[in-house]
Amino acid sequence: MKPFLFFLILVVSVSSTAYAGVDEFPSRWSGEKLPKKTFDRIIQLFETTFSPLSAKNGRELEILTDYKEDWVQAFARRWEKDQIIVYGGVAAIKNGSEDTMALILCHEAGHLYGGDPVGDEFNKLSVEGQADFWAASFCLDKILPSLSATIATEVSLHLCDQNNKCARKIDAFLSVTAHFAQNRNLPHPRLNTPDETVVDFTLFTHPNPQCRLDTMMAGLRGSHRPYCWYNSEAENP
């Protein structure tokens, strides 16, 4: 983990094919921020857990952070190294926790390691929906056991037959996608209102927040990727 200062000129210079962010409408944080010690511990956990995946491809994983900057933003890119960039605001979204920070980082790791569909063949960054799917289906299982234990909400525990690990994932899904919806002035996603959209082509961009919640739930359940962003039959333009 390396601290960094991130300037606007760097943001605008990154090509869309090499850049994958957590959300295109980031905002300032609005919750109680996790302590820097906790923030650093979670970052270190990700470096330790996923560096072997980069090493398999002869690359290195590097996570750059700026805890003091309260912008709710993170993104992944492939430059000389596989990089995840994390601002301090991801540690303080409304109704956030260690679990929500981990989910955001899992999404970014999903761009690097989530596999097909990818946005371009050169950088091989998974598209946004696939990053969400990988985060929910694989990444959180690797990370949650090492985070501070929390008790999930009663609603999520009921949905998971009192399995607290499963319920913690759902609580994180709801908090993070609610943050995305708030940034777009959209209704908060709900578990019982799935997105009925059927896309003509697999989306490379961020699906809407309800579709993202549906994708995370599909990853949790091991079911098909939702048609609101994924179309395996169509040839993308």
MDAnalysis code that builds the backbone (N, CA, C; Angstrom):
import MDAnalysis as mda
import numpy as np

u = mda.Universe.empty(711, n_residues=237, atom_resindex=np.repeat(np.arange(237), 3), trajectory=True)
u.add_TopologyAttr("name", ["N", "CA", "C"] * 237)
u.add_TopologyAttr("resid", np.arange(1, 238))
u.add_TopologyAttr("resname", ["MET", "LYS", "PRO", "PHE", "LEU", "PHE", "PHE", "LEU", "ILE", "LEU", "VAL", "VAL", "SER", "VAL", "SER", "SER", "THR", "ALA", "TYR", "ALA", "GLY", "VAL", "ASP", "GLU", "PHE", "PRO", "SER", "ARG", "TRP", "SER", "GLY", "GLU", "LYS", "LEU", "PRO", "LYS", "LYS", "THR", "PHE", "ASP", "ARG", "ILE", "ILE", "GLN", "LEU", "PHE", "GLU", "THR", "THR", "PHE", "SER", "PRO", "LEU", "SER", "ALA", "LYS", "ASN", "GLY", "ARG", "GLU", "LEU", "GLU", "ILE", "LEU", "THR", "ASP", "TYR", "LYS", "GLU", "ASP", "TRP", "VAL", "GLN", "ALA", "PHE", "ALA", "ARG", "ARG", "TRP", "GLU", "LYS", "ASP", "GLN", "ILE", "ILE", "VAL", "TYR", "GLY", "GLY", "VAL", "ALA", "ALA", "ILE", "LYS", "ASN", "GLY", "SER", "GLU", "ASP", "THR", "MET", "ALA", "LEU", "ILE", "LEU", "CYS", "HIS", "GLU", "ALA", "GLY", "HIS", "LEU", "TYR", "GLY", "GLY", "ASP", "PRO", "VAL", "GLY", "ASP", "GLU", "PHE", "ASN", "LYS", "LEU", "SER", "VAL", "GLU", "GLY", "GLN", "ALA", "ASP", "PHE", "TRP", "ALA", "ALA", "SER", "PHE", "CYS", "LEU", "ASP", "LYS", "ILE", "LEU", "PRO", "SER", "LEU", "SER", "ALA", "THR", "ILE", "ALA", "THR", "GLU", "VAL", "SER", "LEU", "HIS", "LEU", "CYS", "ASP", "GLN", "ASN", "ASN", "LYS", "CYS", "ALA", "ARG", "LYS", "ILE", "ASP", "ALA", "PHE", "LEU", "SER", "VAL", "THR", "ALA", "HIS", "PHE", "ALA", "GLN", "ASN", "ARG", "ASN", "LEU", "PRO", "HIS", "PRO", "ARG", "LEU", "ASN", "THR", "PRO", "ASP", "GLU", "THR", "VAL", "VAL", "ASP", "PHE", "THR", "LEU", "PHE", "THR", "HIS", "PRO", "ASN", "PRO", "GLN", "CYS", "ARG", "LEU", "ASP", "THR", "MET", "MET", "ALA", "GLY", "LEU", "ARG", "GLY", "SER", "HIS", "ARG", "PRO", "TYR", "CYS", "TRP", "TYR", "ASN", "SER", "GLU", "ALA", "GLU", "ASN", "PRO"])
u.atoms.positions = np.array([
    [0.832, -1.186, 0.000],
    [0.000, 0.000, 0.000],
    [0.863, 1.230, 0.000],
    [0.561, 2.182, -0.885],
    [1.336, 3.411, -0.943],
    [0.393, 4.602, -0.913],
    [0.628, 5.597, -0.014],
    [-0.172, 6.816, -0.044],
    [0.178, 7.615, -1.280],
    [-0.761, 8.446, -1.720],
    [-0.495, 9.215, -2.919],
    [-1.349, 10.466, -2.928],
    [-0.962, 11.428, -3.755],
    [-1.762, 12.594, -4.061],
    [-2.187, 12.446, -5.509],
    [-3.484, 12.606, -5.757],
    [-4.012, 12.311, -7.090],
    [-4.562, 13.584, -7.697],
    [-3.989, 14.050, -8.773],
    [-4.330, 15.329, -9.357],
    [-5.306, 15.153, -10.520],
    [-6.091, 16.206, -10.805],
    [-7.102, 16.168, -11.829],
    [-6.508, 15.827, -13.180],
    [-5.327, 16.308, -13.473],
    [-4.724, 16.047, -14.772],
    [-4.535, 14.561, -15.008],
    [-4.303, 13.811, -13.925],
    [-4.149, 12.367, -14.052],
    [-5.488, 11.725, -14.353],
    [-6.548, 12.234, -13.741],
    [-7.871, 11.668, -13.980],
    [-8.235, 11.764, -15.448],
    [-8.054, 12.932, -16.054],
    [-8.511, 13.124, -17.416],
    [-7.581, 12.483, -18.429],
    [-6.389, 12.095, -18.010],
    [-5.461, 11.504, -18.954],
    [-5.607, 9.998, -19.092],
    [-6.372, 9.365, -18.192],
    [-6.519, 7.911, -18.231],
    [-7.551, 7.544, -19.285],
    [-7.215, 6.651, -20.193],
    [-8.148, 6.264, -21.244],
    [-9.266, 5.425, -20.670],
    [-10.422, 5.447, -21.328],
    [-11.568, 4.701, -20.820],
    [-11.317, 3.204, -20.844],
    [-10.486, 2.720, -21.737],
    [-10.236, 1.291, -21.815],
    [-9.326, 0.802, -20.718],
    [-8.600, 1.707, -20.081],
    [-7.657, 1.294, -19.048],
    [-8.131, 1.675, -17.662],
    [-9.348, 2.215, -17.559],
    [-9.838, 2.776, -16.311],
    [-11.195, 2.178, -15.998],
    [-11.389, 1.793, -14.759],
    [-12.682, 1.264, -14.355],
    [-12.979, 1.728, -12.949],
    [-13.958, 2.619, -12.783],
    [-14.229, 3.221, -11.488],
    [-15.419, 2.606, -10.794],
    [-15.521, 2.877, -9.490],
    [-16.610, 2.284, -8.721],
    [-17.952, 2.914, -9.092],
    [-17.979, 4.166, -9.478],
    [-19.213, 4.802, -9.906],
    [-18.871, 6.099, -10.616],
    [-19.638, 6.424, -11.649],
    [-19.293, 7.605, -12.419],
    [-19.801, 8.903, -11.810],
    [-20.528, 8.823, -10.704],
    [-20.998, 10.014, -10.033],
    [-20.596, 9.991, -8.558],
    [-19.304, 10.056, -8.256],
    [-18.864, 9.989, -6.861],
    [-19.273, 11.234, -6.091],
    [-19.401, 11.104, -4.787],
    [-19.778, 12.238, -3.951],
    [-18.887, 12.280, -2.721],
    [-19.006, 13.341, -1.963],
    [-18.311, 13.423, -0.682],
    [-18.955, 12.470, 0.301],
    [-18.153, 12.024, 1.258],
    [-18.674, 11.037, 2.198],
    [-19.691, 11.667, 3.133],
    [-20.599, 10.833, 3.629],
    [-21.682, 11.333, 4.476],
    [-21.904, 10.472, 5.708],
    [-20.985, 9.582, 5.984],
    [-21.140, 8.714, 7.141],
    [-20.011, 8.902, 8.132],
    [-19.972, 8.023, 9.139],
    [-18.894, 8.040, 10.121],
    [-17.711, 7.269, 9.558],
    [-16.608, 7.940, 9.426],
    [-15.470, 7.370, 8.715],
    [-14.756, 6.322, 9.561],
    [-14.408, 5.203, 8.918],
    [-13.606, 4.191, 9.593],
    [-12.249, 4.791, 9.960],
    [-11.681, 4.417, 11.099],
    [-10.347, 4.931, 11.472],
    [-9.295, 4.540, 10.445],
    [-8.267, 5.357, 10.352],
    [-7.210, 5.085, 9.375],
    [-6.571, 3.718, 9.619],
    [-6.440, 3.321, 10.875],
    [-5.863, 2.026, 11.187],
    [-6.697, 0.902, 10.562],
    [-8.004, 1.034, 10.620],
    [-8.895, 0.034, 10.030],
    [-8.812, 0.080, 8.511],
    [-8.832, 1.286, 7.970],
    [-8.699, 1.484, 6.527],
    [-7.436, 0.802, 6.012],
    [-6.319, 1.064, 6.667],
    [-5.042, 0.489, 6.238],
    [-5.040, -1.041, 6.356],
    [-5.684, -1.547, 7.412],
    [-5.732, -3.006, 7.599],
    [-6.494, -3.676, 6.462],
    [-7.590, -3.077, 6.030],
    [-8.378, -3.657, 4.951],
    [-7.604, -3.590, 3.634],
    [-6.916, -2.486, 3.399],
    [-6.099, -2.369, 2.188],
    [-5.017, -3.443, 2.177],
    [-4.349, -3.615, 3.303],
    [-3.293, -4.623, 3.389],
    [-3.848, -6.022, 3.171],
    [-5.034, -6.270, 3.686],
    [-5.680, -7.561, 3.494],
    [-5.903, -7.834, 2.005],
    [-6.345, -6.818, 1.275],
    [-6.564, -7.003, -0.159],
    [-5.257, -7.256, -0.895],
    [-4.228, -6.520, -0.551],
    [-2.940, -6.737, -1.208],
    [-2.449, -8.166, -0.984],
    [-2.546, -8.622, 0.249],
    [-2.067, -9.969, 0.583],
    [-2.896, -11.049, -0.109],
    [-4.208, -10.846, -0.145],
    [-5.111, -11.863, -0.672],
    [-5.033, -11.991, -2.184],
    [-4.910, -10.862, -2.883],
    [-5.056, -10.907, -4.335],
    [-3.774, -10.690, -5.128],
    [-2.684, -10.359, -4.464],
    [-1.405, -10.270, -5.186],
    [-1.070, -11.554, -5.940],
    [-1.364, -12.751, -5.389],
    [-1.075, -13.973, -6.146],
    [-1.801, -14.057, -7.489],
    [-2.974, -13.435, -7.603],
    [-3.688, -13.464, -8.874],
    [-2.962, -12.639, -9.929],
    [-2.376, -11.521, -9.523],
    [-1.564, -10.748, -10.456],
    [-0.283, -11.497, -10.793],
    [0.308, -12.129, -9.782],
    [1.570, -12.842, -9.999],
    [1.416, -13.977, -11.003],
    [0.239, -14.586, -11.075],
    [0.008, -15.652, -12.047],
    [0.212, -15.170, -13.478],
    [-0.029, -13.865, -13.689],
    [0.123, -13.276, -15.021],
    [1.431, -12.510, -15.152],
    [2.370, -12.758, -14.219],
    [3.663, -12.084, -14.268],
    [3.593, -10.612, -13.958],
    [2.590, -10.207, -13.171],
    [2.410, -8.793, -12.848],
    [2.419, -8.596, -11.334],
    [2.374, -7.345, -10.894],
    [2.302, -7.010, -9.477],
    [1.026, -6.231, -9.212],
    [0.473, -6.433, -8.028],
    [-0.671, -5.643, -7.583],
    [-0.172, -4.517, -6.695],
    [-0.671, -3.313, -6.964],
    [-0.312, -2.147, -6.162],
    [-1.589, -1.393, -5.814],
    [-1.793, -1.110, -4.540],
    [-2.954, -0.341, -4.105],
    [-2.467, 1.012, -3.600],
    [-2.916, 2.076, -4.246],
    [-2.552, 3.441, -3.892],
    [-3.704, 4.080, -3.133],
    [-3.412, 4.773, -2.038],
    [-4.477, 5.304, -1.187],
    [-4.236, 6.761, -0.831],
    [-5.348, 7.438, -0.545],
    [-5.304, 8.790, 0.019],
    [-6.423, 8.875, 1.052],
    [-6.122, 8.474, 2.277],
    [-7.130, 8.413, 3.336],
    [-7.693, 9.791, 3.664],
    [-6.889, 10.827, 3.544],
    [-7.326, 12.170, 3.928],
    [-8.348, 12.742, 2.959],
    [-8.345, 12.270, 1.742],
    [-9.292, 12.785, 0.746],
    [-10.628, 12.054, 0.886],
    [-11.685, 12.799, 1.216],
    [-12.979, 12.200, 1.528],
    [-13.879, 12.023, 0.308],
    [-13.299, 11.907, -0.851],
    [-14.038, 11.616, -2.072],
    [-14.392, 10.136, -2.075],
    [-15.660, 9.817, -2.335],
    [-16.088, 8.423, -2.359],
    [-15.793, 7.866, -3.749],
    [-14.569, 7.429, -3.937],
    [-14.158, 6.975, -5.253],
    [-13.032, 5.959, -5.136],
    [-13.073, 4.996, -6.033],
    [-11.995, 4.020, -6.191],
    [-12.023, 3.578, -7.641],
    [-10.897, 3.197, -8.182],
    [-10.891, 2.656, -9.532],
    [-9.702, 1.738, -9.730],
    [-9.788, 0.952, -10.794],
    [-8.738, -0.013, -11.133],
    [-8.179, 0.326, -12.505],
    [-6.912, -0.003, -12.718],
    [-6.297, 0.221, -14.022],
    [-5.123, -0.737, -14.192],
    [-4.771, -0.974, -15.432],
    [-3.563, -1.731, -15.743],
    [-2.567, -0.779, -16.387],
    [-1.529, -0.450, -15.649],
    [-0.415, 0.300, -16.187],
    [0.809, -0.607, -16.097],
    [1.898, -0.096, -15.588],
    [3.045, -0.978, -15.395],
    [2.711, -2.096, -14.415],
    [1.795, -1.799, -13.485],
    [1.324, -2.781, -12.520],
    [-0.197, -2.825, -12.571],
    [-0.772, -3.869, -11.970],
    [-2.205, -3.875, -11.720],
    [-2.443, -2.960, -10.522],
    [-3.234, -1.917, -10.714],
    [-3.386, -0.917, -9.660],
    [-4.849, -0.731, -9.270],
    [-5.048, -0.537, -7.984],
    [-6.328, -0.088, -7.442],
    [-6.057, 1.224, -6.712],
    [-6.829, 2.256, -7.054],
    [-6.701, 3.575, -6.444],
    [-7.879, 3.778, -5.501],
    [-7.621, 4.161, -4.265],
    [-8.676, 4.237, -3.250],
    [-8.591, 5.558, -2.490],
    [-9.680, 6.304, -2.484],
    [-9.785, 7.509, -1.666],
    [-10.442, 7.197, -0.321],
    [-10.190, 8.056, 0.660],
    [-10.679, 7.812, 2.009],
    [-12.183, 7.787, 2.152],
    [-12.902, 8.418, 1.217],
    [-14.352, 8.449, 1.322],
    [-15.022, 7.091, 1.229],
    [-14.338, 6.097, 0.651],
    [-14.951, 4.765, 0.574],
    [-15.071, 4.144, 1.957],
    [-14.384, 4.708, 2.936],
    [-14.462, 4.211, 4.310],
    [-15.564, 4.898, 5.098],
    [-16.401, 5.680, 4.418],
    [-17.370, 6.466, 5.169],
    [-18.658, 6.735, 4.417],
    [-19.120, 5.814, 3.577],
    [-20.409, 6.044, 2.949],
    [-21.511, 5.878, 3.993],
    [-22.660, 6.452, 3.727],
    [-23.768, 6.399, 4.670],
    [-24.160, 4.950, 4.938],
    [-24.355, 4.630, 6.209],
    [-24.665, 3.252, 6.637],
    [-23.557, 2.284, 6.256],
    [-22.325, 2.799, 6.186],
    [-21.201, 1.986, 5.772],
    [-20.554, 1.249, 6.932],
    [-19.586, 0.411, 6.584],
    [-18.916, -0.441, 7.554],
    [-17.657, -0.992, 6.905],
    [-16.935, -1.819, 7.623],
    [-15.821, -2.529, 7.003],
    [-16.313, -3.359, 5.821],
    [-17.509, -3.906, 5.939],
    [-18.057, -4.740, 4.870],
    [-18.313, -3.932, 3.604],
    [-18.841, -2.721, 3.747],
    [-19.113, -1.913, 2.558],
    [-17.820, -1.459, 1.898],
    [-16.827, -1.107, 2.693],
    [-15.532, -0.765, 2.107],
    [-14.954, -1.963, 1.368],
    [-15.076, -3.140, 1.958],
    [-14.572, -4.349, 1.313],
    [-15.304, -4.618, 0.005],
    [-16.608, -4.373, -0.034],
    [-17.365, -4.592, -1.267],
    [-16.890, -3.663, -2.379],
    [-16.649, -2.403, -2.036],
    [-16.159, -1.457, -3.033],
    [-14.800, -1.906, -3.565],
    [-13.925, -2.327, -2.683],
    [-12.615, -2.814, -3.121],
    [-12.754, -4.106, -3.911],
    [-13.689, -4.970, -3.524],
    [-13.925, -6.194, -4.289],
    [-14.372, -5.870, -5.706],
    [-15.200, -4.853, -5.858],
    [-15.609, -4.439, -7.198],
    [-14.393, -4.037, -8.030],
    [-13.489, -3.268, -7.430],
    [-12.297, -2.846, -8.175],
    [-11.394, -4.041, -8.498],
    [-11.222, -4.930, -7.543],
    [-10.459, -6.146, -7.819],
    [-11.134, -6.964, -8.903],
    [-12.464, -6.895, -8.964],
    [-13.203, -7.600, -9.989],
    [-12.870, -7.130, -11.392],
    [-12.557, -5.847, -11.544],
    [-12.123, -5.369, -12.860],
    [-10.822, -6.052, -13.283],
    [-9.955, -6.308, -12.319],
    [-8.653, -6.904, -12.621],
    [-8.731, -8.414, -12.801],
    [-9.588, -9.069, -12.026],
    [-9.556, -10.529, -11.951],
    [-10.875, -11.214, -12.309],
    [-11.905, -10.427, -12.645],
    [-13.239, -11.011, -12.815],
    [-13.452, -11.786, -14.088],
    [-12.576, -11.616, -15.080],
    [-12.713, -12.375, -16.315],
    [-13.755, -11.817, -17.261],
    [-14.159, -12.644, -18.224],
    [-15.114, -12.212, -19.257],
    [-16.490, -11.950, -18.673],
    [-17.191, -10.980, -19.279],
    [-16.791, -10.152, -20.411],
    [-15.867, -9.006, -19.989],
    [-14.901, -8.717, -20.863],
    [-13.961, -7.637, -20.617],
    [-14.265, -6.473, -21.546],
    [-13.797, -5.287, -21.151],
    [-14.085, -4.086, -21.923],
    [-13.243, -3.947, -23.173],
    [-12.033, -4.462, -23.143],
    [-11.195, -4.466, -24.331],
    [-10.161, -5.574, -24.181],
    [-9.667, -6.056, -25.288],
    [-8.786, -7.212, -25.265],
    [-7.367, -6.878, -24.808],
    [-6.982, -5.611, -24.901],
    [-5.615, -5.241, -24.527],
    [-5.457, -5.180, -23.012],
    [-6.313, -4.421, -22.350],
    [-6.179, -4.256, -20.900],
    [-6.864, -5.358, -20.112],
    [-7.843, -6.011, -20.728],
    [-8.564, -7.125, -20.094],
    [-9.114, -6.746, -18.719],
    [-9.755, -5.594, -18.660],
    [-10.479, -5.202, -17.461],
    [-11.929, -5.643, -17.609],
    [-12.416, -6.382, -16.639],
    [-13.806, -6.829, -16.687],
    [-14.752, -5.637, -16.707],
    [-15.859, -5.787, -17.425],
    [-16.844, -4.716, -17.479],
    [-17.487, -4.542, -16.103],
    [-18.220, -3.451, -15.943],
    [-18.741, -3.081, -14.625],
    [-19.629, -4.162, -14.020],
    [-20.552, -4.687, -14.807],
    [-21.440, -5.708, -14.266],
    [-20.700, -6.953, -13.826],
    [-19.698, -7.350, -14.595],
    [-18.919, -8.528, -14.230],
    [-18.104, -8.281, -12.967],
    [-17.607, -7.052, -12.790],
    [-16.873, -6.717, -11.563],
    [-17.777, -6.844, -10.341],
    [-19.037, -6.414, -10.469],
    [-19.995, -6.585, -9.373],
    [-20.266, -8.070, -9.118],
    [-20.441, -8.822, -10.187],
    [-20.765, -10.253, -10.060],
    [-19.622, -10.998, -9.378],
    [-18.390, -10.728, -9.782],
    [-17.220, -11.381, -9.190],
    [-17.046, -10.971, -7.732],
    [-17.300, -9.699, -7.443],
    [-17.189, -9.227, -6.064],
    [-18.105, -10.023, -5.139],
    [-19.333, -10.248, -5.593],
    [-20.320, -10.930, -4.757],
    [-20.157, -12.436, -4.742],
    [-19.707, -13.017, -5.859],
    [-19.642, -14.471, -5.963],
    [-18.332, -15.060, -5.462],
    [-17.277, -14.249, -5.424],
    [-15.959, -14.792, -5.079],
    [-15.233, -13.956, -4.027],
    [-15.105, -12.667, -4.282],
    [-14.195, -11.847, -3.478],
    [-14.599, -11.750, -2.010],
    [-15.868, -11.466, -1.753],
    [-16.275, -11.260, -0.361],
    [-16.069, -12.506, 0.490],
    [-16.199, -13.669, -0.107],
    [-15.947, -14.899, 0.646],
    [-14.505, -14.967, 1.138],
    [-13.583, -14.395, 0.379],
    [-12.173, -14.395, 0.757],
    [-11.871, -13.357, 1.837],
    [-12.668, -12.305, 1.886],
    [-12.330, -11.155, 2.717],
    [-13.097, -11.104, 4.030],
    [-14.388, -11.398, 4.001],
    [-15.223, -11.192, 5.196],
    [-14.705, -11.900, 6.446],
    [-14.185, -13.129, 6.362],
    [-13.726, -13.782, 7.597],
    [-12.616, -13.027, 8.311],
    [-11.909, -12.151, 7.610],
    [-10.811, -11.404, 8.219],
    [-11.224, -10.017, 8.699],
    [-12.482, -9.640, 8.475],
    [-12.964, -8.341, 8.932],
    [-13.563, -8.461, 10.332],
    [-13.761, -7.321, 10.973],
    [-14.370, -7.313, 12.309],
    [-15.774, -7.892, 12.236],
    [-16.100, -8.745, 13.161],
    [-17.404, -9.393, 13.163],
    [-18.507, -8.380, 13.442],
    [-19.571, -8.430, 12.657],
    [-20.746, -7.587, 12.866],
    [-21.986, -8.455, 12.751],
    [-23.063, -7.988, 13.367],
    [-24.339, -8.694, 13.288],
    [-25.183, -8.021, 12.220],
    [-25.659, -8.784, 11.267],
    [-26.426, -8.244, 10.151],
    [-27.828, -7.849, 10.600],
    [-28.542, -7.155, 9.726],
    [-29.912, -6.742, 10.023],
    [-30.838, -7.953, 10.043],
    [-31.959, -7.788, 10.730],
    [-32.923, -8.883, 10.839],
    [-33.486, -9.287, 9.481],
    [-33.708, -8.289, 8.621],
    [-34.257, -8.594, 7.296],
    [-33.297, -9.485, 6.514],
    [-32.039, -9.112, 6.498],
    [-31.060, -9.905, 5.758],
    [-30.847, -11.268, 6.392],
    [-30.854, -11.324, 7.712],
    [-30.718, -12.622, 8.385],
    [-31.875, -13.540, 8.027],
    [-33.073, -12.986, 7.927],
    [-34.236, -13.791, 7.544],
    [-34.062, -14.337, 6.130],
    [-33.592, -13.500, 5.213],
    [-33.394, -13.937, 3.831],
    [-32.324, -15.021, 3.728],
    [-31.390, -15.007, 4.671],
    [-30.272, -15.956, 4.640],
    [-30.434, -17.097, 5.629],
    [-31.658, -17.303, 6.127],
    [-31.905, -18.379, 7.099],
    [-30.950, -18.294, 8.284],
    [-30.750, -17.060, 8.769],
    [-29.944, -16.755, 9.954],
    [-28.444, -16.974, 9.738],
    [-28.011, -17.081, 8.500],
    [-26.573, -17.171, 8.197],
    [-26.009, -15.756, 8.192],
    [-25.211, -15.430, 9.204],
    [-24.774, -14.050, 9.373],
    [-23.821, -13.602, 8.257],
    [-22.975, -14.487, 7.781],
    [-22.050, -14.117, 6.719],
    [-22.809, -13.737, 5.451],
    [-23.781, -14.552, 5.082],
    [-24.627, -14.248, 3.931],
    [-25.355, -12.922, 4.130],
    [-25.903, -12.722, 5.318],
    [-26.676, -11.514, 5.596],
    [-25.800, -10.266, 5.584],
    [-24.567, -10.379, 6.061],
    [-23.654, -9.241, 6.004],
    [-23.404, -8.814, 4.558],
    [-23.311, -9.773, 3.664],
    [-23.128, -9.438, 2.251],
    [-24.315, -8.642, 1.730],
    [-25.525, -9.101, 2.039],
    [-26.713, -8.396, 1.559],
    [-26.768, -6.985, 2.116],
    [-26.463, -6.814, 3.392],
    [-26.440, -5.473, 3.973],
    [-25.441, -4.576, 3.245],
    [-24.288, -5.113, 2.906],
    [-23.293, -4.331, 2.163],
    [-23.807, -3.992, 0.770],
    [-24.432, -4.964, 0.098],
    [-25.002, -4.692, -1.233],
    [-25.979, -3.521, -1.165],
    [-26.859, -3.563, -0.177],
    [-27.899, -2.533, -0.066],
    [-27.301, -1.163, 0.232],
    [-26.312, -1.101, 1.111],
    [-25.707, 0.186, 1.462],
    [-24.966, 0.804, 0.270],
    [-24.186, -0.010, -0.421],
    [-23.381, 0.519, -1.524],
    [-24.262, 0.922, -2.699],
    [-25.241, 0.098, -3.066],
    [-26.095, 0.468, -4.192],
    [-27.015, 1.630, -3.847],
    [-27.385, 1.783, -2.569],
    [-28.149, 2.966, -2.155],
    [-27.312, 4.220, -2.348],
    [-26.015, 4.121, -2.071],
    [-25.117, 5.255, -2.299],
    [-25.086, 5.624, -3.782],
    [-24.984, 4.625, -4.655],
    [-24.985, 4.902, -6.094],
    [-26.289, 5.573, -6.511],
    [-27.408, 5.067, -5.991],
    [-28.713, 5.628, -6.354],
    [-28.842, 7.071, -5.884],
    [-28.370, 7.339, -4.681],
    [-28.437, 8.698, -4.154],
    [-27.655, 9.659, -5.039],
    [-26.511, 9.226, -5.529],
    [-25.698, 10.081, -6.379],
    [-26.374, 10.396, -7.705],
    [-27.283, 9.521, -8.146],
    [-27.978, 9.737, -9.412],
    [-29.405, 10.259, -9.213],
    [-29.772, 10.527, -7.967],
    [-31.137, 10.957, -7.653],
    [-32.166, 9.923, -8.119],
    [-31.849, 8.662, -7.887],
    [-32.738, 7.569, -8.238],
    [-33.275, 6.908, -6.971],
    [-34.389, 6.205, -7.060],
    [-34.890, 5.461, -5.895],
    [-33.867, 4.427, -5.444],
    [-33.821, 4.198, -4.148],
    [-32.902, 3.181, -3.645],
    [-33.312, 1.803, -4.154],
    [-32.358, 0.994, -4.569],
    [-32.674, -0.363, -5.025],
    [-33.317, -1.174, -3.907],
    [-34.161, -2.115, -4.313],
    [-34.837, -2.971, -3.353],
    [-34.698, -4.425, -3.783],
    [-34.734, -5.309, -2.814],
    [-34.555, -6.733, -3.098],
    [-35.747, -7.342, -3.829],
    [-36.915, -6.723, -3.704],
    [-38.120, -7.296, -4.303],
    [-38.594, -6.536, -5.538],
    [-37.716, -5.682, -6.109],
    [-38.095, -4.945, -7.320],
    [-37.006, -5.097, -8.378],
    [-36.764, -6.290, -8.881],
    [-35.671, -6.488, -9.836],
    [-35.858, -5.688, -11.113],
    [-34.746, -5.331, -11.715],
    [-34.741, -4.608, -12.986],
    [-35.166, -5.575, -14.091],
    [-36.230, -5.236, -14.807],
    [-36.764, -6.120, -15.845],
    [-36.182, -5.817, -17.226],
    [-35.231, -4.907, -17.304],
    [-34.626, -4.554, -18.592],
    [-33.923, -5.770, -19.202],
    [-34.015, -5.883, -20.516],
    [-33.260, -6.893, -21.265],
    [-32.429, -6.138, -22.306],
    [-31.112, -6.155, -22.149],
    [-30.251, -5.375, -23.031],
    [-30.019, -6.113, -24.350],
    [-29.799, -5.325, -25.401],
    [-29.480, -5.900, -26.704],
    [-28.018, -6.343, -26.762],
    [-27.169, -5.641, -26.019],
    [-25.748, -5.948, -25.975],
    [-25.270, -5.849, -24.538],
    [-24.258, -6.612, -24.199],
    [-23.661, -6.522, -22.868],
    [-23.141, -5.109, -22.638],
    [-23.508, -4.522, -21.495],
    [-23.083, -3.160, -21.183],
    [-21.632, -3.149, -20.731],
    [-20.868, -2.187, -21.209],
    [-19.512, -1.966, -20.722],
    [-19.526, -0.931, -19.591],
    [-20.549, -0.086, -19.558],
    [-20.650, 0.992, -18.578],
    [-21.391, 0.511, -17.330],
    [-21.513, 1.411, -16.344],
    [-22.201, 1.046, -15.102],
    [-23.685, 0.806, -15.354],
    [-24.205, -0.344, -14.966],
    [-25.659, -0.528, -14.969],
    [-26.295, 0.399, -13.935],
    [-27.624, 0.516, -14.001],
    [-28.272, 1.351, -12.992],
    [-28.209, 0.646, -11.630],
    [-28.415, 1.393, -10.541],
    [-28.219, 0.810, -9.206],
    [-29.070, -0.426, -8.921],
    [-30.326, -0.445, -9.385],
    [-31.145, -1.639, -9.151],
    [-30.546, -2.849, -9.853],
    [-30.073, -2.653, -11.075],
    [-29.441, -3.745, -11.811],
    [-28.177, -4.216, -11.097],
    [-27.446, -3.285, -10.509],
    [-26.229, -3.658, -9.786],
    [-26.570, -4.484, -8.545],
    [-27.627, -4.100, -7.837],
    [-28.056, -4.909, -6.690],
    [-28.474, -6.302, -7.161],
    [-29.223, -6.369, -8.257],
    [-29.641, -7.668, -8.795],
    [-28.425, -8.523, -9.147],
    [-27.393, -7.884, -9.705],
    [-26.181, -8.609, -10.094],
    [-25.463, -9.165, -8.876],
    [-25.368, -8.360, -7.828],
    [-24.713, -8.824, -6.612],
    [-25.482, -9.974, -5.982],
    [-26.796, -9.869, -5.984],
    [-27.599, -10.957, -5.433],
    [-27.457, -12.224, -6.282],
    [-27.353, -12.062, -7.591],
    [-27.130, -13.231, -8.454],
    [-25.785, -13.879, -8.150],
    [-24.769, -13.049, -7.911],
    [-23.471, -13.587, -7.540],
    [-23.524, -14.333, -6.223],
    [-24.245, -13.783, -5.267],
    [-24.395, -14.432, -3.963],
    [-25.086, -15.781, -4.106],
    [-26.094, -15.839, -4.961],
    [-26.903, -17.057, -5.099],
    [-26.308, -18.043, -6.095],
    [-25.307, -17.612, -6.859],
    [-24.756, -18.488, -7.886],
    [-25.680, -18.654, -9.064],
    [-26.484, -17.640, -9.369],
    [-27.428, -17.720, -10.477],
    [-26.925, -16.945, -11.692],
    [-27.712, -16.901, -12.740],
    [-27.332, -16.284, -14.007],
    [-27.118, -14.784, -13.840],
    [-26.150, -14.258, -14.552],
    [-25.954, -12.812, -14.563],
    [-27.182, -12.137, -15.167],
    [-27.663, -11.072, -14.561],
    [-28.937, -10.472, -14.993],
    [-28.884, -9.927, -16.418],
    [-30.019, -10.037, -17.097],
    [-30.133, -9.554, -18.466],
    [-30.198, -8.034, -18.544],
    [-30.289, -7.361, -17.403],
    [-30.312, -5.900, -17.416],
    [-28.955, -5.310, -17.813],
    [-27.893, -6.145, -17.817],
    [-26.604, -5.672, -18.342],
    [-25.900, -6.720, -19.203],
    [-26.284, -8.000, -19.094],
    [-25.535, -9.083, -19.731],
    [-26.361, -9.752, -20.814],
    [-25.758, -9.881, -22.000],
    [-26.389, -10.595, -23.097],
    [-25.345, -11.472, -23.752],
    [-25.382, -12.759, -23.456],
    [-24.384, -13.684, -23.948],
    [-24.619, -14.084, -25.401],
    [-25.822, -13.786, -25.926],
    [-26.162, -14.209, -27.276],
    [-25.785, -13.179, -28.330],
    [-25.758, -11.918, -27.935],
    [-25.535, -10.842, -28.909],
    [-24.041, -10.638, -29.152],
    [-23.722, -10.195, -30.350],
    [-22.344, -9.809, -30.677],
    [-22.224, -8.319, -30.421],
    [-21.376, -7.957, -29.468],
    [-21.267, -6.533, -29.137],
    [-20.638, -5.751, -30.275],
    [-21.108, -4.497, -30.474],
    [-20.546, -3.695, -31.559],
    [-19.118, -3.308, -31.280],
])
